[in-house]
Amino acid sequence: MKGANRVNIKPGLRVLIVLKKDQRTGKLTEGIVKGILTKSSTHHHGIKVRLESGEIGRIKEMLG
């Protein structure tokens, strides 16, 4: 999964993330990466990011 590797994530990238409140349902939120919050190079649940909208979640899909 490309969203699990920090090296693949850059600000400006369009992604689908799962918000903390949506983890049970798996509902995805689309947005553009503003910043990367995960410090490690990989994370098995996805790299945590902040979107330009201010929402925070883990990347599940990268749209380009």
C-alpha positions as CSV (number, residue, x, y, z in Angstrom):
1,M,0.0,0.0,0.0
2,K,1.6,3.3,-1.1
3,G,-0.2,5.3,1.6
4,A,1.8,3.4,4.2
5,N,5.2,4.8,3.1
6,R,6.0,8.4,4.1
7,V,8.4,8.8,1.1
8,N,5.4,8.7,-1.3
9,I,3.5,11.5,0.4
10,K,4.0,15.2,-0.5
11,P,2.0,18.3,0.3
12,G,-0.4,19.1,-2.5
13,L,-1.2,15.4,-3.1
14,R,-4.9,14.5,-3.5
15,V,-5.7,11.6,-1.2
16,L,-8.5,9.6,0.5
17,I,-8.2,9.4,4.3
18,V,-10.1,7.8,7.1
19,L,-10.9,10.2,10.0
20,K,-10.6,9.0,13.6
21,K,-14.4,9.2,14.0
22,D,-14.9,7.1,10.8
23,Q,-12.5,4.3,11.6
24,R,-15.4,1.9,12.5
25,T,-17.3,2.5,9.3
26,G,-14.3,3.0,7.0
27,K,-15.9,6.1,5.4
28,L,-13.3,7.9,3.3
29,T,-12.7,11.7,3.1
30,E,-11.1,13.3,0.0
31,G,-8.7,16.2,0.3
32,I,-5.3,17.7,-0.4
33,V,-2.4,17.0,1.9
34,K,-1.2,20.1,3.8
35,G,1.2,18.4,6.1
36,I,2.5,15.0,7.2
37,L,2.1,14.1,10.9
38,T,3.6,10.6,11.0
39,K,7.3,10.8,11.9
40,S,8.3,7.2,11.1
41,S,9.0,6.2,7.5
42,T,6.1,3.7,7.4
43,H,2.9,2.9,9.3
44,H,0.8,-0.2,8.8
45,H,-2.5,1.7,9.1
46,G,-1.4,4.5,6.7
47,I,0.6,7.8,7.2
48,K,-1.3,10.4,9.2
49,V,-1.7,13.7,7.5
50,R,-3.5,17.0,7.9
51,L,-5.5,18.1,4.9
52,E,-5.9,21.7,3.7
53,S,-9.4,21.6,5.2
54,G,-7.8,21.0,8.6
55,E,-9.1,17.4,8.9
56,I,-6.6,14.8,10.2
57,G,-6.6,11.2,9.3
58,R,-4.7,8.2,7.9
59,I,-4.2,7.8,4.1
60,K,-6.0,4.9,2.6
61,E,-5.6,5.9,-1.1
62,M,-3.6,8.3,-3.2
63,L,-5.4,9.9,-6.1
64,G,-2.5,11.9,-7.5
